[in-house]
C-alpha cells in the first residue's frame, strides 16, 4: 500500500477541513431519488422511494418505479422489499428510530411497515380524514402533519398513537398564510414533544400545544428555506438574496450571515440542510456549498444532483449512481495527517512504517518518543476509529500495537475494544449489508440498534456473530428468525418444528410461547401445539396439558393467561373430548372461560349457546339470544315472528318489561314500514324512526310523517330538524318558505334555516331567513349577510350594533370591491 495519506482532497473552511468520501456504487438502475418522493433512514439506514401522485410529470421517464408502489433499498441500492400501496396519494414518507417505514396518506391515515412488509394502520382522526393533509414532517418518535386549512397535528408513539392538535387561532398571522415555511423544533418542555418553527414576514413563530411565541429576525430578503441542525441548537435560513444565515434556537439570535456568490441563483436551490452540526449545506443541482460557522464557504462539484440527508456528524449524498459522505475531517485524523504534523501519533506511524521496511531509523524514532508514547498510542487508536479506509485502519492499529508493546502504562483493553468496534463497523459497511455508519453514529445508537437493523433485514447470522464478538445477548435473534421462518416457510410443519427446535436448542432464554402464538396466528395449529410442548414455564403449558388429556387443568391454566385465543382453543378441544354436561360444568366453574364461550358461540354455535343458557336457567341470556336472533333474520315475516317471541319472553319476566315495550314499538314500526313499502313501492323496512319520517317528507307524504310522529312521540324539535333537512334534500324551496311562514316561533330557531339552506348552496333563499333570526346578535346577522354577499344589509346590521371593528374587518375583506362603499358609508355615519 502507499503509506502517503491523501490530504489533497481535504477542503479548508476557516480553520476546519472537509472531505467527501465515496461509499457505494448503487445497484439500482435508472432511479433518480431527486425526482421521486424519497425518505432516508438516518445512521446509514434504508432508502424509501415512491412516485408522488401529485407530481407525476416530473418523472414520467422513471419506469423502474411503479405508481402506487414503495421501494425500500439499502444504501448500496439493493432492493430490500417492495410495498404495494393502496391507490391513495401519499403525503409523506418517514422512518422510526427502529427503522420502520411510516407512510402517511393525504386522506388522514398512516401505516407503519417493517422490513418484511407487515404493517399496522391508524387514523389521524376524523378532522384529518375530513380535511385531508397538505404536508408532513417526521422526527424519530413521530411526525407532524399540516391539515388543509392550516392546523398542525402531532402524532407520537406509533404502537399506540397519541394525537395532539398544536395551538391554532385563525386570527393569527401563521394561520393566514397559505403555505408558510415551517420546520420541526424540540419542545422546551419536558414531554419530549416537537414544536413548530414557522417563518412569516420577518418573524419566526414557535407554536406548541398551548400557545405561540414570535421572534423578530432581520434578514436581507425573505427567507425561502429553513433547516434545523441535528443537535437542534441552530437554525439555518436561506433568503431570496442568496444570503445564508444561522440563528441560535431559544432566542433566535443571529450568529452567521454569509452572502453567496452571484453565480448561484435562488431559484436553483434544491436543498438546505446541515452537514453535522458544524456547517450549513446548500445543494444547487450538482454543486454542494458548505458555509462555515464564522462565514466563508467552500464548494464541492458533484457529478450528479444528489438527494442529501443530514447526519449526526456529516452529510449523506444519494444520487442516481452513487452514495457519498461529506463530513468534517475528525480532529483525530487532522492531528495525525495534517501537512507537517509532528504530533506523537504521526511520529509513531512513521516509526511503524520504517520498522516494517526494516529501517534502523524506525527504532531510533520510537525511542525518541519516550514519555510521549502513551499519547501517541491514544492518537493512533482514536484516528483508527474515525478512519473509513480499512487499509489505513490496519496501518494505524499496527502503529498503535507497536506502541502498546512498548508502553506498560497504556490500558490494553481500550485497544481491544477499538479493534472489536472496527470489526463491527467494517462488517456493516460491506456492500451486501450496506449499513454505512460512522463511529460517532455507532456510539450514538449503540450495539443493540445495530443488531436490530440486521435482524430486521434478515441478516441473522451477522447479527449473531456481532453479538458474540461484543459479548452481548443474541438469543433474541434466533427468536426473530424463528418467527419470520414460521410466517414465510412453506415446508411441512414437522420439518419446520425440527428446524426451529434444533436451531434454538442452544439458547438459554427463549420463550416458545411467542413462537407458538405466531404459528397459531398463521393457522399452523399443530406446529403451535408442538412448540408449546417445549415451553418450560408453567403458565405456558396449556397445550402440553391438553396433550395429556388433563382437560380441567388445561382450562385452569388457560384462564390464568387471560389470552382469548388460548382459552378458546382449549374450549374447542375440550368440547370435542368430553360430554356436553361435563363441558357446561367446567364453564360454570370458570366464569372467564364461560364468557369466551359465549362470545364465540354467539357467532358460530348459537344452538349450543341456547342449550348453555337453558341448563343454567339464565333468563337474561335466553332473552338476549332471542332478541339477537330476531334482528339477525333477513326475511321480514321471520323477523316479526322472532320479535314476537322475544317480546313474549320479556313480558313473561317482570325484570324485562322495558325491553318488551321497546320490542313492541319495533314491531309497530316494522308494520308501518311494511304498509308504506307496499303502498309506495319504495324501500322502507329496516329504517329507524327518524329515517322513516325523513323519507316520508321527502316523498311529500307529510300526513303520514305526522302520524309516525304521533305514534312514536317524536319531539317537536327533532321533527323540525327532520322536516327541514328532508325539504332541503328535495330542494323544495316553496314548501320550505310556506312552512317557515306558518311558524310563529321555530322549534329550532331560524338560524338553523339560514345555515342549512346556505350549506345547500342557495344564498338567495338563505337570505330570506336572516331578518327572522332574532335569536342571534346583530354582529352574527351581519356575518350572515356577508356570507350571502349582501354587503349593504351587513353594513346596516353592523351600524345598528355600532360595531366599528366589525365594519373595519368587513372593509379589509372587501378591499377594493365596489360593495366596499356601503361599509365606508357606514363607518362615516358612526364617526359623526
C-alpha atoms as one frame of an Amber mdcrd trajectory, in Angstrom:
protein
   0.000   0.000   0.000   1.005   3.600  -0.418   1.867   4.961   3.013   1.127
   8.541   1.985  -2.218   9.643   3.420  -4.201  11.611   0.837  -4.961  15.064
   2.250  -5.150  16.715  -1.152  -8.912  16.085  -1.222  -9.434  17.970   2.046
 -11.170  21.301   1.525 -10.482  24.060   4.022 -13.307  26.102   5.524 -11.960
  28.637   8.012  -9.924  26.554  10.478 -11.599  23.227   9.648 -11.278  20.803
   6.758 -13.997  18.825   4.972 -13.729  15.660   2.947 -16.055  13.811   0.554
 -15.848  10.020   0.813 -17.386   7.707  -1.830 -19.394   4.935  -0.177 -21.163
   2.762  -2.762 -21.853   2.469  -6.454 -25.602   1.963  -6.458 -27.073  -1.297
  -7.719 -30.343   0.243  -8.839 -30.642   1.227 -12.473 -32.337   4.338 -13.825
 -33.631   5.610 -10.456 -33.058   9.249  -9.566 -34.022   9.924  -5.926 -34.191
  13.677  -6.532 -37.123  13.181  -8.897 -39.095  10.965  -6.511 -40.565  11.167
  -3.044 -37.568   9.940  -1.048 -37.014   9.256   2.655 -33.694   8.075   4.070
 -33.377   6.497   7.477 -30.531   8.158   9.424 -27.397   6.399  10.634 -26.751
   4.534   7.419 -30.329   3.339   7.177 -32.539   2.285   4.311 -33.850   4.407
   1.434 -37.582   4.513   0.661 -38.809   5.918  -2.654 -42.102   6.237  -4.445
 -43.752   8.330  -7.106 -45.692  11.321  -5.865 -49.134  11.137  -7.450 -49.452
  14.941  -7.331 -46.264  15.440  -9.375 -46.147  12.690 -11.954 -44.984  14.786
 -14.906 -41.527  15.469 -13.496 -40.540  11.794 -13.555 -42.683  10.069 -16.104
 -39.482   8.688 -17.613 -38.615   6.703 -14.493 -40.067   3.345 -15.488 -38.240
   1.397 -12.786 -40.602   2.766 -10.112 -44.232   1.774 -10.443 -47.035   4.062
  -9.390 -48.620   3.074  -6.059 -45.546   1.045  -5.133 -42.994   1.921  -2.482
 -39.490   0.525  -2.762 -37.050   0.124   0.112 -33.356  -0.058  -0.807 -30.171
  -0.417   1.188 -27.537   2.301   0.986 -25.879   0.357  -1.833 -29.090   0.371
  -3.886 -30.016  -3.251  -3.185 -33.775  -3.793  -3.118 -34.830  -4.912   0.366
 -38.584  -5.012  -0.101 -41.390  -3.652  -2.248 -44.671  -2.445  -0.781 -47.780
  -2.329  -2.907 -49.689   0.731  -1.757 -53.404   1.417  -1.938 -54.440   3.827
  -4.668 -54.291   6.762  -2.294 -51.998   9.755  -2.631 -49.024   9.705  -0.241
 -48.254  12.966   1.530 -45.074  11.841   3.277 -42.591   9.047   3.985 -40.548
   8.841   7.171 -38.655   6.445   9.397 -38.983   5.488  13.041 -35.961   5.242
  15.296 -36.083   1.428  14.955 -36.090   1.721  11.142 -39.709   1.084  10.331
 -41.206   2.943   7.396 -44.067   5.337   8.127 -46.349   6.133   5.189 -48.882
   8.930   5.616 -51.689   9.355   3.085 -53.444  12.579   2.188 -56.785  11.210
   3.395 -55.651  11.081   7.033 -54.333   7.547   7.557 -50.853   6.258   8.407
 -49.198   2.860   8.197 -46.027   1.640   9.889 -44.221  -1.084   7.899 -41.371
  -3.337   8.944 -38.776  -4.630   6.501 -40.840  -7.728   5.730 -43.854  -5.691
   4.624 -46.012  -6.352   7.703 -47.793  -3.229   8.915 -50.276  -1.720  11.297
 -52.516   1.185  10.354 -54.041   4.015  12.337 -56.125   7.080  11.645 -55.038
  10.644  12.335 -58.573  11.430  13.464 -61.842  12.480  11.915 -60.715  16.063
  11.288 -57.693  14.860   9.333 -59.847  12.412   7.360 -62.380  15.110   6.500
 -59.982  17.956   5.673 -57.053  15.978   4.278 -53.323  16.622   4.727 -51.124
  19.039   2.826 -47.695  18.399   4.369 -45.966  16.011   6.738 -42.607  16.161
   8.514 -41.022  13.460  10.658 -38.778  13.017  13.648 -37.642   9.624  15.060
 -40.519   9.306  17.544 -43.377  10.711  15.497 -44.429  13.249  12.918 -46.346
  16.483  12.492 -48.950  16.774   9.744 -50.379  20.013   8.423 -54.051  19.755
   7.559 -55.657  21.585   4.682 -56.711  24.730   6.469 -53.534  25.317   8.459
 -53.979  23.172  11.578 -50.899  21.251  12.764 -51.440  17.761  14.193 -48.727
  15.958  16.157 -48.521  12.151  16.286 -46.315  10.310  18.799 -45.888   6.689
  19.910 -46.520   4.642  16.775 -47.562   1.486  18.664 -50.385   3.360  20.447
 -50.626   6.651  18.537 -51.306   9.785  20.556 -52.728  12.717  18.619 -52.322
  16.323  19.701 -53.534  19.424  17.892 -50.992  22.206  18.215 -52.130  25.731
  19.045 -54.228  27.236  16.290 -56.002  30.573  16.047 -57.498  31.780  12.774
 -56.867  35.384  13.775 -53.097  34.931  13.992 -50.646  35.523  11.189 -49.442
  31.944  10.941 -52.934  30.782  10.029 -53.469  33.418   7.357 -50.548  32.398
   5.160 -51.438  29.690   2.675 -48.092  27.884   2.592 -45.798  29.219   5.308
 -42.256  27.964   5.763 -42.051  25.610   8.745 -39.764  23.091  10.405 -39.848
  20.880  13.492 -38.154  22.036  16.686 -37.612  20.222  20.012 -40.049  21.382
  22.667 -38.752  23.473  25.544 -40.973  21.422  27.885 -40.065  18.077  29.427
 -42.544  15.975  27.433 -40.147  15.318  24.511 -42.661  16.718  22.040 -41.901
  18.737  18.922 -42.843  22.366  18.354 -43.335  24.093  15.021 -40.903  26.778
  13.856 -42.709  28.890  11.261 -41.441  31.880   9.297 -43.786  34.653   8.201
 -42.953  38.181   7.074 -39.762  38.800   9.031 -40.700  36.819  12.127 -40.147
  33.350  13.499 -43.273  31.927  15.137 -42.843  28.972  17.510 -46.072  27.021
  18.038 -46.586  24.417  20.729 -49.639  22.662  22.086 -50.786  25.550  24.266
 -49.657  28.839  22.712 -47.207  30.516  20.364 -44.265  32.947  20.541 -42.894
  35.333  17.935 -39.280  36.422  17.395 -38.308  39.199  15.026 -35.436  38.413
  12.644 -33.566  40.888  10.475 -32.545  39.354   7.137 -31.631  40.650   3.723
 -34.654  39.472   1.737 -37.372  36.940   2.539 -36.373  33.569   3.929 -37.205
  30.850   1.399 -35.683  27.792   3.125 -35.103  26.649   6.724 -33.109  23.799
   8.284 -32.585  22.761  11.908 -29.237  21.279  12.950 -29.106  17.631  14.128
 -28.409  18.704  17.714 -31.343  21.177  17.495 -29.171  24.079  18.692 -29.156
  26.082  15.453 -31.444  27.097  12.612 -30.129  27.785   9.108 -32.006  30.117
   6.765 -31.585  30.971   3.098 -33.027  34.174   1.658 -34.134  35.378  -1.727
 -30.927  37.440  -1.961 -28.718  34.291  -1.819 -27.682  35.005   1.779 -27.222
  32.240   4.339 -27.991  32.905   7.997 -27.580  30.863  11.158 -29.594  31.538
  14.311 -29.425  30.012  17.764 -32.580  28.278  18.927 -34.294  29.640  22.002
 -33.970  33.392  21.462 -33.078  33.140  17.733 -30.022  35.348  17.905 -28.245
  35.788  14.573 -24.863  34.019  14.516 -23.848  33.962  10.846 -24.721  35.978
   7.758 -22.930  34.978   4.570 -23.654  36.191   1.037 -23.146  33.517  -1.607
 -21.549  34.286  -4.974 -23.878  35.846  -7.547 -23.493  32.852  -9.842 -25.859
  30.914  -7.590 -29.483  31.764  -8.365 -32.036  31.481  -5.570 -34.395  29.564
  -7.805 -31.876  26.740  -8.302 -31.625  25.828  -4.608 -32.669  22.183  -4.202
 -31.969  21.608  -0.522 -30.837  23.489   2.568 -29.603  21.337   5.422 -26.743
  20.831   7.885 -23.505  18.957   7.495 -23.346  17.581  11.016 -23.601  20.470
  13.449 -20.586  22.332  12.079 -21.641  23.828   8.758 -24.617  24.625   6.570
 -25.004  22.765   3.290 -26.708  24.048   0.150 -27.482  21.867  -2.855 -27.704
  23.689  -6.203 -28.184  20.838  -8.644 -24.690  19.308  -8.980 -22.981  21.850
  -6.698 -22.671  21.409  -2.935 -21.699  24.515  -0.977 -20.716  24.418   2.699
 -20.976  27.589   4.790 -18.931  27.640   7.991 -19.849  28.851  11.473 -17.779
  32.002  11.010 -18.805  32.757   7.450 -16.920  31.736   4.362 -17.868  28.911
   2.046 -16.336  26.025   0.136 -17.811  24.389  -2.992 -17.880  20.694  -3.915
 -18.591  19.989  -7.579 -20.605  16.788  -7.938 -21.127  14.588 -10.971 -24.888
  14.291 -10.366 -27.567  16.150  -8.461 -27.903  14.366  -5.101 -30.623  13.877
  -2.552 -28.994  14.827   0.749 -29.735  13.931   4.355 -28.165  15.407   7.462
 -26.363  13.002   9.734 -25.055  13.429  13.242 -21.518  14.136  12.041 -21.858
  14.745   8.312 -23.949  14.847   5.195 -25.007  11.808   3.163 -25.435  12.296
  -0.601 -27.500   9.873  -2.669 -27.570  10.365  -6.417 -28.561   8.280  -9.399
 -25.401   6.180  -9.392 -23.615   6.562  -6.036 -23.764   7.394  -2.349 -21.169
   9.647  -0.739 -20.458  11.044   2.700 -19.300  14.598   3.317 -18.014  15.317
   6.793 -15.664  17.483   8.728 -12.254  15.827   8.976 -12.210  14.462  12.558
  -9.747  16.086  14.928  -8.049  12.729  15.454  -7.211  12.411  11.741  -6.337
  16.086  11.327  -3.916  15.867  14.221  -2.013  12.969  12.639  -2.158  13.687
   8.917  -2.152  17.460   8.526   0.766  18.725   6.469   3.877  18.979   8.611
   2.334  17.227  11.637   4.833  16.490  14.421   2.327  15.028  16.866   3.362
  11.910  18.818   0.908   9.842  16.805   2.397  10.994  13.494   5.860  10.007
  14.731   4.611   6.597  15.860   3.077   5.938  12.431   6.328   6.864  10.753
   8.286   4.633  13.146   5.931   1.730  12.441   6.347   2.109   8.680  10.130
   2.357   8.932  10.369  -0.741  11.132   8.190  -2.663   8.706  10.684  -1.718
   5.993  13.484  -2.921   8.376  14.869   0.600   8.537  17.023   1.231  11.658
  15.754   4.818  11.904  12.400   3.441  12.996  13.877   2.121  16.248  15.506
   5.469  16.924  12.269   7.346  16.257  10.400   5.033  18.624  12.963   5.679
  21.375  12.682   9.440  20.824   9.000   9.343  21.756   9.862   8.409  25.325
   7.108   9.636  27.673   5.004  10.709  24.698   4.492   7.086  23.645   1.221
   6.704  25.569  -0.160   9.842  23.893   0.995   8.520  20.524  -0.875   5.246
  21.045  -4.021   7.112  22.032  -3.741   9.318  18.919  -3.433   6.294  16.624
  -6.296   4.397  18.287  -8.621   7.415  18.105  -7.710   8.004  14.460  -8.327
   4.343  13.569 -11.899   4.587  14.844 -12.599   7.666  12.709 -10.826   6.361
   9.593 -13.010   4.690   6.950 -10.284   3.102   4.823  -9.620  -0.458   6.015
  -6.076  -0.164   4.704  -5.346   2.860   6.874  -7.219   1.385   9.822  -4.770
  -1.524   9.740  -1.817   0.828   9.460  -2.989   2.886  12.441  -3.714  -0.188
  14.549  -0.297  -1.663  13.672   1.361   1.556  14.817  -0.783   1.615  17.978
   0.091  -2.026  18.718   3.779  -1.211  18.349   3.322   1.489  20.973   1.249
  -0.768  23.250   4.016  -3.387  23.235   6.496  -0.746  24.399   4.206   1.133
  26.809   3.471  -0.544  30.127   1.019   2.118  31.341  -1.454   2.010  28.440
  -4.814   0.296  29.025  -4.773  -2.557  26.526  -8.496  -3.153  26.934  -9.172
   0.112  25.129  -7.115  -1.119  22.171  -9.059  -4.410  22.131 -12.384  -2.560
  22.294 -11.439  -0.380  19.317 -10.477  -3.465  17.295 -13.867  -5.011  18.092
 -15.733  -1.817  17.174 -13.904  -1.560  13.858 -14.666  -5.187  13.118 -18.356
  -4.429  13.596 -18.265  -1.201  11.570 -16.401  -2.782   8.665 -18.815  -5.738
   8.580 -21.756  -3.334   8.451 -20.187  -1.253   5.677 -19.798  -4.114   3.205
 -21.944  -3.584   0.079 -24.093  -6.668   0.686 -25.032  -5.279   4.133 -24.700
  -1.555   3.333 -25.367  -0.100   6.785 -22.675   2.542   6.481 -22.450   4.264
   9.848 -19.625   6.327  11.272 -18.023   5.744  14.642 -19.872   8.777  16.000
 -23.233   7.373  14.878 -22.361   3.925  16.233 -21.580   5.418  19.626 -24.876
   7.327  19.486 -27.266   4.480  18.600 -25.414   1.601  20.280 -24.878  -2.071
  19.522 -28.485  -3.105  20.170 -29.848  -0.786  17.485 -27.276  -2.102  15.003
 -28.197  -5.742  15.594 -31.896  -4.796  15.429 -31.286  -3.356  11.948 -29.505
  -6.532  10.860 -32.210  -8.857  12.164 -34.958  -6.739  10.594 -33.246  -7.079
   7.203 -32.769 -10.825   7.570 -29.007 -10.771   8.269 -29.441 -13.129  11.221
 -26.021 -14.783  11.053 -24.176 -11.463  11.121 -26.378 -10.201  13.972 -25.466
 -13.293  15.988 -21.754 -13.051  15.136 -21.595  -9.376  16.089 -23.436 -10.010
  19.350 -20.979 -12.769  20.184 -17.973 -10.626  19.238 -19.232  -7.954  21.610
 -20.301 -10.491  24.286 -23.914  -9.326  24.064 -27.089 -11.478  24.290 -28.046
 -12.982  20.952 -30.883 -15.418  21.765 -33.445 -12.845  20.677 -32.020 -13.001
  17.127 -32.941 -16.686  16.947 -36.431 -15.791  18.139 -36.805 -13.194  15.353
 -35.534 -15.723  12.824 -37.976 -18.388  14.013 -40.948 -16.038  13.862 -40.069
 -14.996  10.330 -39.478 -18.644   9.378 -42.941 -19.612  10.643 -44.568 -16.807
   8.671 -42.758 -17.358   5.388 -41.923 -21.063   5.118 -43.996 -23.482   3.033
 -42.306 -26.596   4.400 -44.238 -29.316   6.254 -44.868 -28.429   9.875 -42.815
 -31.354  11.207 -39.815 -30.186   9.192 -40.300 -26.663  10.495 -40.569 -27.872
  14.091 -37.332 -29.852  13.836 -35.528 -26.890  12.274 -36.714 -24.496  14.976
 -36.011 -26.812  17.917 -32.572 -27.777  16.596 -31.625 -24.147  15.987 -32.957
 -22.939  19.346 -31.726 -25.840  21.470 -28.533 -23.992  22.396 -30.380 -20.852
  23.504 -30.987 -20.321  27.193 -33.623 -17.585  27.202 -36.125 -18.484  24.508
 -39.865 -18.409  25.152 -41.600 -20.923  22.927 -44.912 -19.311  23.795 -44.276
 -16.405  21.441 -43.333 -18.806  18.647 -46.432 -20.884  19.301 -48.536 -17.735
  19.170 -47.012 -16.837  15.813 -47.736 -20.308  14.494 -51.304 -20.113  15.801
 -51.889 -16.740  14.166 -50.599 -18.187  10.902 -53.062 -21.063  11.154 -50.429
 -23.694  11.943 -52.267 -25.271  14.878 -50.248 -28.494  15.071 -46.969 -26.610
  14.971 -48.252 -24.240  17.668 -49.151 -27.167  19.942 -45.782 -28.833  19.464
 -43.858 -25.649  20.121 -45.721 -25.065  23.346 -44.805 -28.556  24.482 -41.214
 -27.219  24.668 -42.272 -24.313  26.891 -40.668 -24.642  30.358 -42.918 -22.107
  32.118 -45.990 -23.488  33.877 -48.307 -20.727  32.700 -47.452 -21.613  29.117
 -48.090 -25.325  29.477 -51.713 -25.270  28.304 -51.128 -27.188  25.116 -48.982
 -29.779  26.848 -51.772 -30.408  29.374 -54.259 -30.868  26.565 -51.983 -33.469
  25.020 -52.021 -35.273  28.366 -55.887 -35.205  28.426 -55.763 -33.128  31.627
 -58.618 -31.009  30.362 -59.728 -29.245  33.512 -56.148 -28.354  34.495 -55.520
 -27.127  30.960 -58.600 -24.910  31.133 -57.498 -23.567  34.516 -54.033 -22.667
  33.182 -55.567 -21.150  30.060 -57.808 -18.912  32.169 -54.746 -17.756  34.124
 -53.184 -16.496  30.874 -56.169 -14.189  30.149 -55.487 -14.885  26.457 -58.718
 -15.121  24.422 -57.180 -17.255  21.657 -55.599 -19.748  24.058 -58.783 -20.098
  26.125 -60.918 -20.554  23.016 -58.555 -23.155  21.598 -58.713 -25.109  24.861
 -62.528 -24.886  24.957 -62.902 -26.182  21.409 -60.543 -29.069  22.113 -62.256
 -29.943  25.389 -65.762 -29.808  23.883 -64.794 -32.437  21.340 -63.427 -34.766
  24.018 -65.959 -34.614  26.887 -69.729 -34.842  27.210 -71.790 -31.690  26.875
 -72.821 -31.916  30.537 -69.187 -32.093  31.727 -68.287 -29.226  29.364 -71.027
 -26.979  30.776 -69.960 -27.946  34.307 -66.417 -26.700  33.580 -67.768 -23.468
  32.126 -69.788 -22.851  35.274 -66.639 -23.367  37.331 -64.580 -20.845  35.314
 -66.620 -17.675  34.533 -63.855 -16.231  32.314 -63.930 -19.330  30.129 -67.733
 -19.096  30.048 -67.502 -15.526  28.726 -65.144 -16.629  25.937 -67.514 -19.461
  25.008 -70.470 -17.056  24.881 -68.561 -14.697  22.585 -67.579 -17.490  20.196
 -70.900 -19.354  20.261 -72.947 -16.192  19.677 -71.445 -16.111  16.165 -70.698
 -19.731  15.364 -72.841 -22.078  17.502 -75.981 -20.316  18.650 -77.857 -23.547
  19.320 -75.162 -24.636  21.772 -75.330 -21.229  23.432 -79.104 -21.631  23.846
 -78.535 -25.035  25.480 -75.998 -23.482  27.841 -78.381 -20.703  28.910 -81.232
 -23.210  29.317 -79.285 -25.601  31.534 -78.106 -22.684  33.647 -81.647 -21.220
  33.811 -80.211 -17.892  32.597 -83.352 -15.915  31.718 -81.389 -12.838  30.704
 -79.178 -14.844  28.360 -82.172 -16.562  26.775 -83.945 -13.217  26.197 -80.824
 -11.564  24.757 -80.287 -14.502  22.430 -83.914 -14.342  21.268 -83.603 -10.621
  20.505 -80.359 -11.171  18.606 -81.998 -13.966  16.608 -84.832 -11.629  15.689
 -82.588  -8.861  14.387 -80.318 -11.295  12.545 -83.208 -12.575  10.426 -83.219
 -11.278   6.858 -86.738 -12.404   5.839 -89.346  -9.924   7.102 -92.013 -12.335
   8.334 -89.440 -14.434  10.158 -88.037 -11.297  11.757 -91.518 -10.334  13.022
 -92.134 -13.831  14.335 -88.837 -13.848  16.226 -89.513 -10.371  17.610 -92.874
 -11.525  18.946 -91.213 -14.499  20.614 -88.629 -12.227  22.215 -91.338  -9.776
  23.290 -93.370 -12.567  24.956 -90.266 -13.773  26.818 -89.680 -10.229  28.084
 -93.279  -9.692  29.216 -93.242 -13.052  30.997 -90.451 -11.763  33.203 -91.084
  -8.626  35.269 -87.429  -7.672  35.123 -87.573  -7.189  31.328 -90.841  -5.272
  30.804 -88.970  -2.228  29.481 -87.235  -4.374  26.869 -90.597  -5.903  25.981
 -92.110  -2.457  25.431 -89.220  -1.495  23.172 -89.691  -4.650  21.133 -93.432
  -3.907  20.789 -92.550  -0.455  19.432 -90.139  -2.013  16.970 -92.874  -4.391
  15.777 -95.246  -1.440  15.260 -92.536   0.392  13.326 -91.977  -2.620  11.060
 -95.733  -2.857  10.419 -95.936   0.804   9.417 -92.870   0.471   7.207 -94.325
  -2.630   5.554 -97.536  -0.735   4.863 -95.674   2.163   3.247 -93.436  -0.151
   1.282 -96.448  -1.910  -0.229 -98.190   1.391  -0.902 -95.349   3.391  -2.468
 -93.146   0.583  -3.836 -90.113   2.080  -2.054 -87.664   0.520   0.416 -88.799
   1.343   3.964 -88.331  -1.796   6.061 -85.291  -1.516   8.316 -85.265   2.276
   8.618 -85.063   3.950  12.000 -87.943   6.158  13.133 -86.021   9.307  12.126
 -85.030   7.905   8.735 -88.652   6.772   8.197 -90.009  10.258   8.859 -87.300
  11.850   6.724 -88.131   9.635   3.747 -91.877  10.256   4.041 -91.371  14.026
   3.995 -89.004  13.622   1.061 -91.839  11.892  -0.764 -94.275  14.731   0.147
 -96.205  12.419   2.496 -96.229  14.776   5.456 -99.531  13.494   6.849 -98.104
  10.014   7.195 -94.979  11.508   8.701 -97.125  13.305  11.278 -98.856  10.019
  12.047 -95.477   8.383  12.712 -94.515  11.386  14.844 -97.620  10.942  16.931
 -97.280   7.168  17.113 -93.725   7.300  18.443 -93.948  10.639  20.268 -91.156
  12.333  18.324 -90.251  15.693  19.979 -91.155  18.851  18.062 -87.533  19.970
  17.826 -86.355  16.668  16.377 -89.266  16.589  13.912 -88.482  20.150  12.796
 -84.884  19.205  12.036 -86.003  16.151  10.056 -88.517  18.187   8.061 -86.025
  20.968   7.340 -83.359  18.586   6.055 -85.819  16.494   4.078 -87.199  19.557
   2.266 -83.638  20.704   1.605 -82.790  17.288   0.196 -85.500  17.645  -2.459
 -84.839  21.397  -2.885 -88.496  22.271  -2.272 -87.920  25.959  -1.540 -91.583
  26.896  -1.899 -92.847  24.423   0.652 -89.984  25.314   2.942 -90.865  29.003
   2.781 -94.553  28.276   3.345 -93.760  26.141   6.357 -91.474  28.795   7.807
 -94.153  31.468   7.252 -96.662  29.364   9.184 -94.416  29.217  12.217 -94.792
  31.901  14.833 -91.713  30.544  16.539 -89.457  27.885  15.104 -88.660  24.979
  17.492 -85.096  25.035  16.182 -84.794  28.772  15.525 -84.486  30.405  12.130
 -80.720  30.465  12.449 -80.843  26.765  11.610 -82.895  27.533   8.493 -80.305
  30.021   7.314 -77.213  27.844   7.808 -78.803  24.678   6.422 -80.012  26.465
   3.282 -76.687  28.265   2.923 -74.870  24.937   3.199 -77.169  23.631   0.462
 -75.775  26.354  -1.815 -78.792  28.645  -2.180 -77.680  32.041  -0.897 -80.754
  33.799  -2.220 -83.152  31.588  -0.272 -80.937  31.667   2.807 -81.067  35.478
   2.835 -84.853  35.407   3.306 -84.450  33.987   6.806 -81.869  36.415   8.160
 -84.418  39.029   9.304 -86.222  36.325  11.291 -83.044  35.301  13.133 -83.927
  37.399  16.141 -82.244  34.961  18.495 -78.753  35.964  17.292 -76.763  39.156
  17.741 -76.573  41.926  15.179 -72.922  41.033  14.631 -73.840  37.473  13.691
 -76.606  38.697  11.393 -74.059  40.962   9.721 -71.838  37.958   9.160 -74.830
  36.095   7.701 -75.437  38.941   5.249 -71.753  38.826   4.295 -71.985  35.099
   3.673 -74.775  35.600   1.154 -72.944  38.522  -0.431 -75.283  41.327   0.715
 -72.793  43.921   1.899 -75.400  46.666   2.203 -77.520  44.812   4.749 -74.391
  43.592   6.548 -73.263  47.210   6.903 -76.665  48.202   8.240 -76.581  45.456
  10.865 -73.071  46.459  11.952 -74.180  50.095  12.111 -77.139  49.155  14.331
 -74.717  47.366  16.635 -72.334  50.384  16.463 -69.518  47.913  15.878 -66.680
  49.829  14.229 -64.255  46.884  14.462 -66.673  44.669  12.577 -67.001  47.265
   9.822 -63.223  47.578   9.574 -62.906  43.808   9.317 -65.529  43.800   6.549
 -63.625  46.542   4.746 -60.400  44.503   4.963 -62.144  41.503   3.479 -63.691
  43.504   0.635 -60.570  45.603  -0.088 -61.206  47.410  -3.395 -64.503  45.715
  -4.275 -67.303  48.095  -5.387 -69.507  46.980  -2.491 -66.987  48.420  -0.030
 -68.696  51.811  -0.463 -71.535  50.601   1.755 -69.093  49.819   4.523 -67.301
  53.126   4.123 -70.633  54.956   4.316 -71.498  53.059   7.496 -68.132  53.911
   9.017 -68.716  57.538   8.139 -72.052  57.501   9.949 -70.520  56.050  13.110
 -67.687  58.600  13.148 -70.029  61.559  13.082
